[in-house]
Amino acid sequence: MSFKESFKVNGENLLKKVKELIEEGNVRKITISNKDGKELMSFPLTLGVVGAVFAPVLAAIGAVAALVGECTITVEREEEEPK
């Protein structure tokens, strides 16, 4: 089961926020949209994939951050199953 949540961020905080979300570990997909709601980029995250694999993605996010003022990050999370 998964659920979505959104965050509004300024361009200068975009990369930092995405890195934080990746480190949380329960994120399945991240979508970045501009203030008008147009999707700028979207990428899935798989468990256990970190580090060098994300370097090109983070570089692209940095480029997007330089071009946009305000954007929205939509996160699809994996819901933890109750024990």
N, C-alpha and C positions, 0 to 999 in steps of 0.2 A: 504494500500500500504506500502511496506517496501523496504529498501535499505541496502546494506552492505558496511562496511568500515573496513579497517585493520590497525593495529598498530604493529610495531616491538618494542619489549621491551626486556630488559635483565631480567634474572631470578629474580634478587633482586627487580626489580620494578613491577613484574607481579602481585602480590597480591594487591599492592597499586592501580594499573591501573584498575584491575577488580572491586575493591571496588568503585572507582570513577565512572565507567560505570554503576554499579548497582544503585548508588545514582542519576544518571541523570534521570532515570525513563522511558525513551522512548526506552529502549533496550528490544528486544524480545528474543534474543538468543546470547550466547557467545560461541565461539569455540576457543580452544587454540591448536596451531600446533607447532611442532618443526621447526628448521631452514631448514629441508629437506622437509617440507610441510606435514609431517605425523601428522594426528589429534591425539592429546594426550587426550583431553577431550572436551566435549560439553555439555552445559546445557541450557535449556529454562528458561526464566524469565517470571513470570506472574505478572500482576499489583497487587499491594497491598501485595505482599509476600516479607517480609524483616525480618531482625533480626535473631532469633534463627533458622529459617528454613534454612538459608544460612550458618550456622556455619559448618556443615559437608562439604559443597561445598568449603568454604573458606579454611578449613583444607586441603582438597585434593589439592587445588590450591597451598597452601604453600608447600606441599610435592613435587609437580611437579616443582615449582620454584627452589627448592633446587637441583633438578637433571638436569635442563636444563640451558644452557648458554644464548642463544638467542632464542626467540620464537615469534610467530605472534598471535595476538588476532584478530579474525574476529568477528565483531559485526553486528547483524541484527537489524536494528532500525525500529521502527514504524514511518512512515512519518506522520507529522501533516497535517490534511486536511485544505486547505485554507478556510477562512471564507467569 
